[in-house]
Amino acid sequence: MRTLLVFSACCLLAGAASAKDAPASAAKGAGAASEPAASAPAGSTATLPVIKKPVRKLTPKQQEEQAEAELSAKIAERLAEMRANQAARIAAAAKAKKERDAREAKAKLVAATAPPPRANGTYWTYEGEFGPANWSKINSDWGKCNAGTRQSPIDIRDGIKVELEQIAFDYRPSAFSVTDNGHTVQVQVGAGNYLSVAGRMFELQNVHFHRPAEERVNGRSYEMGIHLVHKDVEGKIAVLALMLERGRPQPAVQTIWNNLPLEKRDTFTPSIVLDPNDLLPERRDYYTYMGSLSEPPCSEGVLYLVMKETVQASPAQLALFSRLYPLNARPVQAAAGRMIKESQ
């Protein structure tokens, strides 16, 4: 700065001196004007002198300040660029989040309105979480268990007394096997055992037990029941239901108990035979109605034949089964206005 001031002062002094000498020069020039001027060669051009501006040399401090100013400008430019990039990234992230939230909201809406996935479980029980009230939730194919209108068992009341056709039994001693299937004791009987009713012939498929008896009669329940499941050539099912009461030992039941397998879900096949006739009561009067399987999948269209006369079994025989299955009966279902017929 000091150098600049000195330089400016010199320039002012030089300008003042030039102005002082100007009149003399002008007078001299006027006297000389009367003298003949030297003529320039024809065709020549006068060349004006080039005046060079003095180069200003910066001091080290000024150079340092200038460098710092240039660096500050570059830093400011870089910061502005970084801020712009950051703002662009934030805007892009906000847009992506908005799009993601929109997709998730749409997915939730679709999930809320879509039908639930098909259930395909197979495990069921007679009590608790997997009991009768939830059978239809365990497997989608078991919907009839809760939505059906012709479900079994029922409390048999107000039967219409008519002359029912007698059931014709064609049972014979047969080979058999006994299975503890985790739900009951089930007996598979050899082929060739039939019952006939209403013009149809049904072949015996299996014999199994419930505690208590699933069917009730006029509100009365029984300690145990037996189901003899039959099927005809078209796949129609008929269930013959027997009620067990305490009394004398039942020989066919004892034969089955004697051949129980040692493990659950195991099967034992003895070398002897079983005669299904030994399970039947003497009187053949019965109730009949249309119902369903009393366990999953609860298929309807099952013909029920419930014998009026009970079958006796000893307390020891009843107690043996209760140790294996203290409760394996489905609760009674609504009759829903079904017709019930009974023998006169």
C-alpha positions as CSV (number, residue, x, y, z in Angstrom):
1,M,0.0,0.0,0.0
2,R,2.9,2.4,0.9
3,T,4.5,1.7,-2.5
4,L,1.2,2.5,-4.2
5,L,1.0,5.9,-2.5
6,V,4.6,6.8,-3.4
7,F,4.0,5.8,-7.0
8,S,0.8,8.0,-7.1
9,A,2.7,11.0,-5.7
10,C,5.5,10.7,-8.3
11,C,2.9,10.6,-11.1
12,L,1.3,13.9,-9.8
13,L,4.7,15.6,-9.6
14,A,5.6,14.6,-13.1
15,G,2.2,15.9,-14.4
16,A,2.8,19.3,-12.7
17,A,6.3,19.6,-14.3
18,S,4.9,18.8,-17.8
19,A,2.2,21.5,-17.4
20,K,4.9,24.1,-16.3
21,D,7.1,23.5,-19.4
22,A,4.2,23.5,-21.8
23,P,4.1,27.4,-22.6
24,A,7.8,27.5,-23.4
25,S,7.5,24.6,-25.7
26,A,4.5,26.2,-27.3
27,A,6.4,29.5,-27.9
28,K,9.4,27.7,-29.3
29,G,7.1,25.7,-31.5
30,A,5.5,28.9,-32.7
31,G,8.9,30.5,-33.7
32,A,9.9,27.4,-35.5
33,A,6.7,27.4,-37.4
34,S,7.9,30.2,-39.6
35,E,10.8,28.1,-40.6
36,P,10.3,25.7,-43.4
37,A,9.4,22.3,-42.1
38,A,11.3,19.3,-43.2
39,S,9.0,17.5,-45.5
40,A,8.5,13.8,-44.9
41,P,9.1,11.4,-47.7
42,A,6.0,10.9,-49.9
43,G,4.0,7.9,-48.9
44,S,5.5,7.5,-45.5
45,T,3.3,7.1,-42.3
46,A,4.2,8.7,-39.0
47,T,4.7,6.1,-36.1
48,L,3.4,7.0,-32.7
49,P,5.5,6.0,-29.7
50,V,4.0,3.0,-27.6
51,I,3.5,3.9,-24.0
52,K,3.8,0.8,-21.7
53,K,2.0,0.8,-18.5
54,P,4.1,0.1,-15.5
55,V,3.6,-3.5,-14.2
56,R,2.4,-3.6,-10.6
57,K,4.4,-6.0,-8.6
58,L,2.6,-7.4,-5.6
59,T,4.3,-7.7,-2.3
60,P,4.6,-11.2,-0.6
61,K,1.9,-10.3,1.8
62,Q,-0.4,-9.2,-1.1
63,Q,0.4,-12.5,-2.9
64,E,-0.4,-14.4,0.2
65,E,-3.7,-12.6,0.6
66,Q,-4.6,-13.1,-3.0
67,A,-3.8,-16.9,-2.7
68,E,-6.0,-17.1,0.4
69,A,-8.8,-15.3,-1.4
70,E,-8.6,-17.7,-4.3
71,L,-8.5,-20.7,-2.0
72,S,-11.6,-19.4,-0.1
73,A,-13.4,-19.0,-3.3
74,K,-12.6,-22.6,-4.3
75,I,-13.7,-23.9,-0.9
76,A,-16.9,-21.9,-1.1
77,E,-17.6,-23.3,-4.6
78,R,-16.9,-26.9,-3.4
79,L,-19.1,-26.5,-0.3
80,A,-21.9,-25.2,-2.5
81,E,-21.5,-28.2,-4.8
82,M,-21.5,-30.6,-1.8
83,R,-24.6,-29.0,-0.4
84,A,-26.4,-29.3,-3.7
85,N,-25.4,-33.0,-4.0
86,Q,-26.6,-33.6,-0.4
87,A,-29.9,-31.9,-1.1
88,A,-30.3,-34.1,-4.2
89,R,-29.6,-37.3,-2.2
90,I,-32.1,-36.3,0.5
91,A,-34.7,-35.6,-2.1
92,A,-34.1,-38.9,-3.8
93,A,-34.2,-40.8,-0.5
94,A,-37.5,-39.1,0.5
95,K,-39.0,-40.0,-2.9
96,A,-37.8,-43.6,-2.6
97,K,-39.3,-43.8,1.0
98,K,-42.6,-42.4,-0.3
99,E,-42.7,-45.0,-3.1
100,R,-41.8,-47.8,-0.6
101,D,-44.4,-46.7,1.8
102,A,-47.0,-46.6,-1.0
103,R,-46.0,-50.2,-2.0
104,E,-46.2,-51.5,1.5
105,A,-49.6,-49.8,2.1
106,K,-50.9,-51.4,-1.1
107,A,-49.5,-54.8,-0.1
108,K,-51.2,-54.5,3.3
109,L,-54.5,-53.6,1.6
110,V,-54.2,-56.6,-0.7
111,A,-53.3,-58.9,2.2
112,A,-56.3,-57.6,4.2
113,T,-58.7,-58.2,1.4
114,A,-57.2,-61.5,0.2
115,P,-58.6,-64.8,1.4
116,P,-56.6,-66.5,4.2
117,P,-54.1,-69.1,3.1
118,R,-55.4,-72.7,3.0
119,A,-54.9,-74.6,6.1
120,N,-53.7,-78.2,5.6
121,G,-53.0,-79.5,9.1
122,T,-53.7,-83.1,10.1
123,Y,-53.3,-83.1,13.8
124,W,-56.5,-83.0,15.9
125,T,-57.7,-83.9,19.3
126,Y,-60.9,-84.0,21.3
127,E,-59.9,-81.1,23.7
128,G,-58.0,-77.8,23.7
129,E,-56.5,-75.8,20.9
130,F,-56.9,-78.7,18.4
131,G,-60.3,-79.8,19.7
132,P,-63.7,-79.9,18.0
133,A,-64.3,-76.1,18.1
134,N,-61.2,-75.6,15.9
135,W,-61.3,-78.6,13.6
136,S,-62.4,-76.4,10.6
137,K,-59.4,-74.1,11.2
138,I,-56.9,-76.8,11.2
139,N,-57.6,-78.0,7.7
140,S,-59.6,-76.1,5.0
141,D,-61.1,-79.4,3.8
142,W,-62.7,-79.9,7.2
143,G,-65.0,-76.9,6.9
144,K,-68.1,-79.1,7.4
145,C,-67.0,-79.7,11.0
146,N,-68.2,-76.1,11.9
147,A,-70.4,-75.1,9.0
148,G,-72.3,-78.3,8.3
149,T,-76.0,-78.6,9.0
150,R,-76.2,-82.4,9.3
151,Q,-73.5,-83.1,11.8
152,S,-73.1,-86.0,14.3
153,P,-73.6,-87.0,17.0
154,I,-77.0,-85.7,18.1
155,D,-79.3,-86.1,21.1
156,I,-81.9,-88.4,19.7
157,R,-85.3,-86.9,20.6
158,D,-88.8,-86.8,19.3
159,G,-88.4,-89.7,16.9
160,I,-91.2,-90.6,14.6
161,K,-92.3,-94.1,15.4
162,V,-92.9,-96.1,12.2
163,E,-92.5,-99.7,11.0
164,L,-88.9,-99.5,10.1
165,E,-87.4,-102.2,7.9
166,Q,-85.4,-104.7,10.0
167,I,-81.6,-104.6,9.5
168,A,-80.3,-107.8,8.0
169,F,-76.9,-108.8,9.3
170,D,-74.6,-111.1,7.4
171,Y,-71.6,-111.2,9.8
172,R,-69.2,-114.1,10.2
173,P,-66.0,-114.9,12.2
174,S,-63.2,-113.1,10.4
175,A,-59.5,-112.3,10.8
176,F,-58.9,-108.9,12.4
177,S,-56.2,-106.5,13.6
178,V,-56.2,-104.0,16.4
179,T,-54.7,-100.5,16.1
180,D,-54.3,-97.8,18.8
181,N,-54.4,-94.9,16.3
182,G,-54.0,-92.0,18.8
183,H,-57.7,-91.2,18.8
184,T,-59.3,-94.6,19.7
185,V,-58.9,-98.3,19.6
186,Q,-59.9,-99.4,16.1
187,V,-60.4,-102.9,14.8
188,Q,-60.0,-103.7,11.1
189,V,-62.2,-106.7,10.2
190,G,-61.7,-109.0,7.2
191,A,-63.8,-108.7,4.1
192,G,-67.2,-110.4,3.7
193,N,-69.2,-108.9,6.6
194,Y,-72.4,-107.0,5.6
195,L,-75.5,-105.4,6.7
196,S,-78.5,-104.6,4.5
197,V,-81.1,-101.9,5.1
198,A,-83.4,-99.8,2.9
199,G,-82.4,-101.8,-0.2
200,R,-78.7,-101.2,0.2
201,M,-75.9,-103.5,1.2
202,F,-73.0,-102.1,3.3
203,E,-69.7,-103.9,4.0
204,L,-68.2,-103.6,7.5
205,Q,-64.9,-101.6,7.4
206,N,-63.9,-101.1,11.1
207,V,-65.1,-101.1,14.7
208,H,-64.0,-98.4,17.1
209,F,-64.9,-97.1,20.6
210,H,-65.8,-93.8,22.2
211,R,-65.9,-92.7,25.8
212,P,-68.5,-91.5,26.6
213,A,-70.9,-92.8,23.9
214,E,-71.3,-90.0,21.4
215,E,-75.0,-90.4,20.8
216,R,-77.5,-89.4,23.5
217,V,-81.1,-90.7,23.7
218,N,-83.6,-88.3,25.1
219,G,-80.8,-86.5,27.0
220,R,-79.3,-89.7,28.5
221,S,-75.6,-90.3,28.0
222,Y,-73.8,-93.7,28.2
223,E,-70.4,-94.5,29.6
224,M,-69.1,-95.9,26.3
225,G,-70.2,-96.5,22.8
226,I,-69.2,-98.6,19.8
227,H,-69.3,-97.6,16.1
228,L,-69.4,-100.2,13.4
229,V,-68.6,-98.3,10.2
230,H,-69.8,-99.7,6.9
231,K,-69.5,-98.7,3.2
232,D,-71.4,-99.6,0.1
233,V,-70.1,-100.0,-3.5
234,E,-70.8,-96.3,-4.2
235,G,-68.9,-95.1,-1.2
236,K,-71.9,-94.3,1.0
237,I,-71.3,-94.8,4.7
238,A,-73.6,-96.4,7.3
239,V,-72.7,-96.3,11.0
240,L,-74.2,-98.8,13.4
241,A,-74.0,-97.3,16.9
242,L,-74.2,-99.4,20.1
243,M,-74.4,-98.1,23.7
244,L,-72.4,-99.8,26.5
245,E,-73.6,-100.1,30.0
246,R,-72.0,-101.6,33.1
247,G,-73.0,-105.2,33.6
248,R,-71.6,-108.6,32.6
249,P,-68.4,-109.0,30.6
250,Q,-68.7,-108.6,26.8
251,P,-66.8,-111.5,25.1
252,A,-66.0,-109.7,21.8
253,V,-64.8,-106.6,23.6
254,Q,-62.6,-108.8,25.8
255,T,-61.1,-110.5,22.7
256,I,-60.2,-107.0,21.4
257,W,-58.7,-105.9,24.7
258,N,-56.6,-109.1,24.8
259,N,-55.0,-108.1,21.5
260,L,-54.2,-104.4,22.1
261,P,-50.8,-103.3,20.7
262,L,-48.2,-102.3,23.2
263,E,-47.6,-98.8,21.6
264,K,-49.8,-96.0,20.4
265,R,-50.1,-95.8,16.6
266,D,-49.1,-99.5,16.4
267,T,-51.1,-102.4,15.1
268,F,-51.3,-106.0,16.4
269,T,-52.7,-108.8,14.2
270,P,-53.5,-112.0,16.2
271,S,-53.9,-115.4,14.7
272,I,-57.5,-115.9,15.9
273,V,-60.8,-114.6,14.5
274,L,-63.4,-112.2,15.7
275,D,-67.2,-112.6,15.2
276,P,-68.9,-109.2,14.9
277,N,-72.2,-110.9,15.7
278,D,-71.0,-111.2,19.3
279,L,-71.2,-107.4,19.6
280,L,-74.9,-107.1,18.7
281,P,-77.8,-106.9,21.2
282,E,-80.7,-109.4,21.0
283,R,-83.3,-106.9,20.1
284,R,-82.8,-105.2,16.7
285,D,-85.0,-102.1,17.2
286,Y,-83.2,-98.9,16.2
287,Y,-83.3,-95.2,15.6
288,T,-82.2,-93.8,12.2
289,Y,-81.2,-90.3,10.9
290,M,-78.8,-88.7,8.4
291,G,-75.7,-87.3,9.9
292,S,-71.9,-87.1,9.4
293,L,-68.6,-88.6,10.4
294,S,-68.1,-87.5,14.0
295,E,-64.4,-86.8,13.4
296,P,-62.5,-84.8,10.7
297,P,-63.3,-84.3,7.9
298,C,-66.9,-84.5,9.2
299,S,-68.3,-85.5,5.8
300,E,-72.1,-85.5,5.7
301,G,-74.5,-87.9,4.1
302,V,-73.8,-90.7,6.6
303,L,-76.7,-93.0,7.5
304,Y,-76.9,-93.7,11.3
305,L,-78.5,-96.8,12.7
306,V,-78.6,-96.5,16.5
307,M,-79.6,-99.6,18.3
308,K,-82.2,-99.1,21.1
309,E,-81.1,-102.0,23.3
310,T,-77.8,-101.4,25.1
311,V,-74.9,-103.8,25.3
312,Q,-73.3,-104.7,28.6
313,A,-69.6,-104.6,29.5
314,S,-67.9,-105.3,32.8
315,P,-66.6,-102.4,35.0
316,A,-63.1,-103.8,34.4
317,Q,-63.5,-103.7,30.6
318,L,-64.8,-100.1,30.8
319,A,-62.0,-99.0,33.1
320,L,-59.3,-100.5,30.8
321,F,-60.4,-98.2,27.9
322,S,-60.7,-95.2,30.2
323,R,-57.1,-95.5,31.0
324,L,-56.2,-95.3,27.3
325,Y,-58.8,-92.6,26.4
326,P,-60.6,-90.9,29.2
327,L,-62.4,-88.6,26.7
328,N,-62.6,-89.2,23.0
329,A,-66.2,-88.2,22.1
330,R,-67.3,-85.2,20.0
331,P,-69.9,-83.0,21.7
332,V,-73.5,-83.4,20.5
333,Q,-74.4,-81.2,17.5
334,A,-77.6,-79.4,16.6
335,A,-80.3,-81.6,15.2
336,A,-81.3,-78.6,12.9
337,G,-84.8,-80.0,12.3
338,R,-83.7,-83.4,11.0
339,M,-86.1,-86.2,10.7
340,I,-85.5,-89.0,13.2
341,K,-87.3,-92.3,12.8
342,E,-87.5,-95.1,15.3
343,S,-88.9,-98.6,15.4
344,Q,-92.3,-99.0,17.0
